[in-house]
Amino acid sequence: MRTLSLSKRQRRFVAISVCLVLLFAGGYAVRRPLLASPAVYLRIEDPLRPADLIAVMPSGWQGLDYGIELYKKGYAPRLMLIGGYPFEFLQKDGPSFRVVRMDWELVARAIALEAGVPDSAILTRGASSTYEQARQFVELAQANHLATVIIVTDDLHPRRISWSVAKFPASAQLTLIYSPVPGSIYLPQEQFDADQWWASEDSAKEVFAEYVKLGYYLAFGSR
């Protein structure tokens, strides 16, 4: 029987080819986890359990609805509504309309009251940055000797919140439970898919913007 004999150069070529094929196959097998990792890093979700306070960070109507839902389910006796940018809406003014601006936390309080949350259980604070929002609930928790806080926010905000909270020494005494708004609360076209964020232009912009903000935090230390 004739034996196939390969030269040293041919053996090297075969070895390199096999390594490249294996490398390509391995990369293909883990491509989705690797692509998803930037969005997965931003998201923090902890198992829900009873707490002293539910802090609703600016996360649209969906975050407010979810925070109210958690309160009604008995997860905490108090609901903290933290404002972001002012809320604008049109109000009829005779034959025309005018733009009315209200602080988000005031609008959120009115909605929570309408939903049946007692006024005595609602706390409101205004803040225009994640750093200030974190400071608000850390100081409130410290002043009221609260030990555990549920943080309601959107999918991409938890990591930046955690960085902000860590800047306050008092946060070391706090247990934070991150609970992003469930996708089921959003309309189908508004849902964020961390496993395929790159497939949506809007999602890709959101992830990119969040990393720009994290970079700003690293460079300047706050806000």
C-alpha positions as CSV (number, residue, x, y, z in Angstrom):
1,M,0.0,0.0,0.0
2,R,1.3,3.4,-0.9
3,T,1.8,5.8,2.0
4,L,0.9,9.5,1.5
5,S,4.0,11.5,2.4
6,L,3.7,15.3,3.0
7,S,6.5,17.7,2.9
8,K,7.2,19.9,6.0
9,R,5.7,22.8,4.2
10,Q,2.5,20.8,3.3
11,R,2.2,19.6,6.9
12,R,2.5,23.1,8.2
13,F,-0.2,24.3,5.7
14,V,-2.6,21.5,6.8
15,A,-2.0,22.3,10.5
16,I,-2.6,26.0,10.0
17,S,-5.8,25.3,7.9
18,V,-7.2,23.0,10.6
19,C,-6.5,25.6,13.3
20,L,-8.2,28.3,11.2
21,V,-11.2,26.1,10.6
22,L,-11.5,25.3,14.3
23,L,-11.1,28.9,15.2
24,F,-13.8,29.9,12.7
25,A,-16.1,27.2,13.9
26,G,-15.6,28.2,17.6
27,G,-16.2,31.9,16.8
28,Y,-19.3,31.0,14.9
29,A,-20.6,28.9,17.8
30,V,-20.2,31.7,20.3
31,R,-21.0,34.7,18.0
32,R,-24.3,35.5,19.6
33,P,-23.1,35.6,23.2
34,L,-20.1,37.7,22.1
35,L,-22.3,40.1,20.2
36,A,-24.9,40.3,23.0
37,S,-22.3,40.9,25.7
38,P,-22.2,44.8,25.4
39,A,-25.9,45.0,26.1
40,V,-25.9,42.2,28.7
41,Y,-23.2,44.0,30.7
42,L,-25.4,47.1,31.0
43,R,-28.4,45.1,32.3
44,I,-28.6,44.1,36.0
45,E,-31.5,42.1,37.2
46,D,-31.9,40.7,40.7
47,P,-34.6,38.3,42.1
48,L,-37.4,40.4,43.5
49,R,-38.0,40.3,47.3
50,P,-39.6,42.6,49.8
51,A,-37.9,45.9,50.5
52,D,-38.3,49.1,52.4
53,L,-38.7,51.3,49.3
54,I,-39.4,51.2,45.6
55,A,-37.4,53.9,43.7
56,V,-38.7,54.5,40.2
57,M,-36.0,56.0,38.1
58,P,-37.0,57.9,34.9
59,S,-38.1,55.1,32.6
60,G,-41.2,56.4,30.9
61,W,-44.8,55.4,31.6
62,Q,-43.8,51.8,31.6
63,G,-41.4,52.3,34.6
64,L,-44.1,54.1,36.5
65,D,-46.7,51.4,35.8
66,Y,-44.3,48.7,36.9
67,G,-43.4,50.6,40.1
68,I,-47.1,51.0,41.0
69,E,-47.6,47.3,40.2
70,L,-44.8,46.3,42.6
71,Y,-46.2,48.6,45.3
72,K,-49.7,47.0,44.9
73,K,-48.2,43.6,45.2
74,G,-46.7,44.5,48.6
75,Y,-43.0,44.6,47.7
76,A,-42.5,47.8,49.7
77,P,-44.5,50.2,51.8
78,R,-43.2,53.3,50.0
79,L,-42.9,54.4,46.4
80,M,-40.3,57.0,45.4
81,L,-40.9,58.8,42.1
82,I,-37.7,60.4,40.8
83,G,-38.1,63.0,38.1
84,G,-36.0,63.5,35.0
85,Y,-36.8,65.9,32.3
86,P,-40.0,68.0,32.4
87,F,-43.1,66.5,30.9
88,E,-44.7,68.4,28.0
89,F,-48.3,68.1,26.8
90,L,-50.8,70.0,24.8
91,Q,-53.6,71.8,26.6
92,K,-56.6,73.2,24.8
93,D,-56.6,77.0,25.1
94,G,-59.8,78.4,23.4
95,P,-59.7,77.5,19.7
96,S,-56.0,76.5,19.8
97,F,-53.6,74.5,22.0
98,R,-50.7,75.6,24.1
99,V,-47.7,73.6,25.4
100,V,-47.7,73.0,29.1
101,R,-44.6,71.9,31.0
102,M,-44.7,70.0,34.3
103,D,-42.1,68.3,36.4
104,W,-42.2,64.6,35.7
105,E,-42.4,63.6,39.3
106,L,-45.6,65.7,39.8
107,V,-47.3,64.1,36.8
108,A,-46.2,60.7,38.1
109,R,-47.6,61.4,41.6
110,A,-51.0,62.3,40.1
111,I,-51.0,59.0,38.1
112,A,-50.0,57.0,41.2
113,L,-52.7,58.6,43.2
114,E,-55.2,57.8,40.5
115,A,-54.1,54.2,40.5
116,G,-54.9,53.9,44.2
117,V,-51.5,54.5,45.9
118,P,-52.0,56.5,49.1
119,D,-50.5,60.0,49.2
120,S,-48.7,59.1,52.4
121,A,-46.8,56.3,50.6
122,I,-45.6,58.5,47.8
123,L,-42.3,60.3,47.8
124,T,-41.2,62.6,45.0
125,R,-37.8,64.1,44.1
126,G,-36.6,66.0,41.1
127,A,-33.2,65.3,39.5
128,S,-31.8,65.9,36.0
129,S,-28.9,63.3,36.0
130,T,-28.3,59.7,37.0
131,Y,-25.8,60.9,39.6
132,E,-28.4,63.3,41.2
133,Q,-31.1,60.6,41.0
134,A,-28.8,58.2,42.9
135,R,-28.0,60.8,45.5
136,Q,-31.7,61.4,46.1
137,F,-32.6,57.8,47.0
138,V,-29.3,57.1,48.9
139,E,-29.8,60.2,51.1
140,L,-33.5,59.4,51.6
141,A,-32.7,55.8,52.6
142,Q,-30.0,57.0,55.0
143,A,-32.2,59.6,56.6
144,N,-35.0,57.1,57.1
145,H,-32.8,54.1,58.1
146,L,-33.9,52.1,55.1
147,A,-31.9,48.9,54.4
148,T,-33.3,47.6,51.1
149,V,-34.3,49.5,47.9
150,I,-35.9,48.1,44.7
151,I,-34.6,50.1,41.7
152,V,-37.1,50.3,38.8
153,T,-35.5,51.4,35.6
154,D,-35.2,50.5,31.9
155,D,-32.9,47.7,30.5
156,L,-29.8,49.8,29.8
157,H,-29.7,52.1,32.8
158,P,-28.8,49.7,35.8
159,R,-25.0,49.7,35.2
160,R,-24.8,53.5,35.2
161,I,-27.0,53.7,38.3
162,S,-24.8,51.2,40.1
163,W,-21.7,53.3,39.2
164,S,-23.4,56.4,40.5
165,V,-24.6,54.9,43.7
166,A,-21.1,53.5,44.5
167,K,-19.8,57.1,44.7
168,F,-21.8,57.7,47.9
169,P,-20.3,56.1,51.1
170,A,-23.7,55.7,52.6
171,S,-24.6,53.3,49.9
172,A,-22.4,50.7,51.5
173,Q,-25.2,50.2,54.0
174,L,-27.8,49.7,51.4
175,T,-29.0,46.5,49.6
176,L,-30.1,47.4,46.1
177,I,-32.4,45.2,44.1
178,Y,-32.3,46.1,40.4
179,S,-35.6,45.3,38.6
180,P,-35.7,46.5,35.0
181,V,-39.1,47.0,33.5
182,P,-40.3,43.7,32.0
183,G,-40.5,43.6,28.2
184,S,-44.1,42.5,28.4
185,I,-45.1,46.0,29.6
186,Y,-43.8,47.6,26.4
187,L,-45.5,47.5,23.0
188,P,-43.8,44.9,20.7
189,Q,-42.1,47.5,18.7
190,E,-40.7,49.1,21.8
191,Q,-39.2,46.0,23.4
192,F,-35.5,45.8,23.8
193,D,-33.8,42.5,22.9
194,A,-30.4,42.3,24.5
195,D,-29.5,39.1,22.5
196,Q,-30.0,40.9,19.1
197,W,-29.6,44.6,20.0
198,W,-27.4,45.2,16.9
199,A,-30.3,44.1,14.6
200,S,-32.3,47.3,15.5
201,E,-31.0,50.7,14.6
202,D,-32.8,52.2,17.6
203,S,-31.4,49.6,20.0
204,A,-27.9,50.0,18.6
205,K,-28.1,53.8,19.1
206,E,-29.3,53.2,22.7
207,V,-26.4,50.9,23.6
208,F,-23.9,53.2,21.9
209,A,-25.3,56.2,23.8
210,E,-25.1,54.3,27.1
211,Y,-21.5,53.5,26.6
212,V,-20.7,57.1,25.7
213,K,-22.3,58.1,29.1
214,L,-20.3,55.4,30.9
215,G,-17.1,56.8,29.3
216,Y,-18.0,60.2,30.5
217,Y,-18.4,58.8,34.0
218,L,-15.0,57.3,33.8
219,A,-13.4,60.5,32.6
220,F,-15.1,63.0,34.9
221,G,-16.2,60.9,37.8
222,S,-19.9,62.0,38.1
223,R,-23.1,62.9,36.3
